[in-house]
Amino acid sequence: MHEVSRCGAGVLITALLCMASGCAVAPFDYPREPSLAMSPNHDTLLRRQVELWKTDNPGPSGFFPLVSGHDALGARLRLMELAEKSIDVQYFLMKGDTAGQVFAGSLLQAADRGIRVRFLLDDIFTTVEDEELELLNAHPNIELRLYNPVARRGIGAINILADFKRANRRMHNKSFTIDNQVTIVGGRNIADEYFDLREESEFLDLDVIGIGPVAVEVSGVFDRFWNHKRAVPMQAFASIFTPQDLARARGGLDATSSGRAETVYGSAVNARLVQDLLSGEQSFFSADGRVVTDEPDKLTSEVSLQQMRLLQQLVEIIEAASDEIIVFTPYFVPGEAGVEFWKSITAKGVRVVLITNSLASNNHTAVHAGYAKYRKRIIEAGVELYEVRANAADDNAKSLTLHTKGMIIDRETIFIGSLNLDPRSFAINTEMGMIIPNEVLGAAMAEGALQRFEELAYRVELDDKRRLRWRATIDGREVTERSEPLASRFHRFKAFLLRIVPENQL
């Protein structure tokens, strides 16, 4: 009887939501032309530079981590300046802030030179207004598609709820590829916080720039998502803009349309690391790296282990570790299976060091609520656990948040990508990243990470009564906390209440 009542109530709620939203559906049947990445064999400046690099390096691909947000933005902007054939862009979200404005303006300037631009955006958390995206799409050399969009007719939130099973599945991939020669993959989206442009907060994030065959691999992933039935052309949303409308609106879209944008643009494109990489003064790390990715059909299939392709490949690498694994994940919800998995790794004598956000540094309190209930057991499983100090930013006025997603295995293999260690990343979203085998880079990143942990994070431990304690060295002084550091009572209470959120949605 209870099951029947629940079913009847669910049907009634869905019917009411459909009535309220007019049963609006996304235009997945809108006609679209398939397209593929430009050939990497075109004679371009970037191809010549990559080929020159190959003559002095064993290859086949080159890699360099982009730790600084300033460098990460500069690399994107400078590469758009150098593009001669194509720009393929795939992101989970974009905002209409300074970073979004400068990025969009740079795409327009490239398109003005005749560069083909394909821009694929996930729909849910992108806050740029449709009108602005439609204006970009009005450029004859720019095609913009929204991935798994929500219907525009009616109330957006109700449309999401009415079609929650579909709308809940998101494309979390992040890639940026120029002329099929150079690519950037990692954890950053297109918004101020990812490029150190926010005055009140600082994100610790990580991308990797790759050159050579690995860029072609990324292009293949992009093509599969771009041509998928869930990628809907922007013009499906009743766009009425023409190239003439775009020309009239260019003042607000150009890369240097405001004083702040001009300053940010100039500073970023002239970043020293970017200049050194392009000139050859700073060499890329040579490696037989590869792209690991979920497939777009993951979002249209029932949740299953078979669809979690990226996770399966990472598990294989982790299980082959013999000495040490360093893990960076902003959101960590291991679940029962995850606790047992990490216990099996430490039981083999492998050191596991994991850094994630503290309650005060986490920008998703509900995720911390899901993580907190596993904290003691993860420590007892032998994992060395660290949590970021919210007040450890370089600028004391800022709040620090970890957004880096990566692993260093045995100081010789690196994973950098979009994957968080939580149920949403494993089962609900699509994710991608790169696996890079290079002992020199791995050792350097491991040493740097462990040193920074001591400066930026609390070591979370259990005392002899199995109570949590947070230990850190701050300004040369040993500090021990007994409750969630730097979090107010209200914040702790909010985290407690949010334990009701279903774990499989975190």
Buried (B, 14 or more C-beta within 10 A) or exposed (E): EEEEEEEEEEEEEBEEBBEBBBBBBBBBEEEBEEBEBBEBEBEBEBBEBBEEBBEEBEBEBBBBBBBBBBBBBBBBBBBBEBBBBBBBBBBBBBBBBBBBBBBBBBBBBBBEEEBBBBBBBBBBBBEBEBEBBBBBBBBEBBBBBBBBBBBBBBBBEBBBBBBEEBBBBBBBBBBBBBBBBBBBBBBBBBBBBBBBBBEEBBBBBBBBBBBBBBBBBBBBBBBBBBBBEBBBBBBBBEBEBEEEBBEEBBEEBBBBBBEBBBEBBEEBBEBEBBBEBBEEEEEBBBBBBBBBBBBBEBBBEEBEEEBBBBBEBBEEBBEEBEEBBBBBBBBBBBBEEBBEBBBEBBEEEBBBBBBBBBBBBBBBBBBBBBBBEBBBBBBEBBBBBBBBBBBBBEEEEBBBBBBBBBBBBBBBBBBBBBBBBBBBBBBBBBBBBBBBBBEEBBBBBBEEBBEBBEEBBBBBBBEEEEEBBBEBEEEEEEEEBEEBBBBEEEBBEBBEEBEEBEBBBB
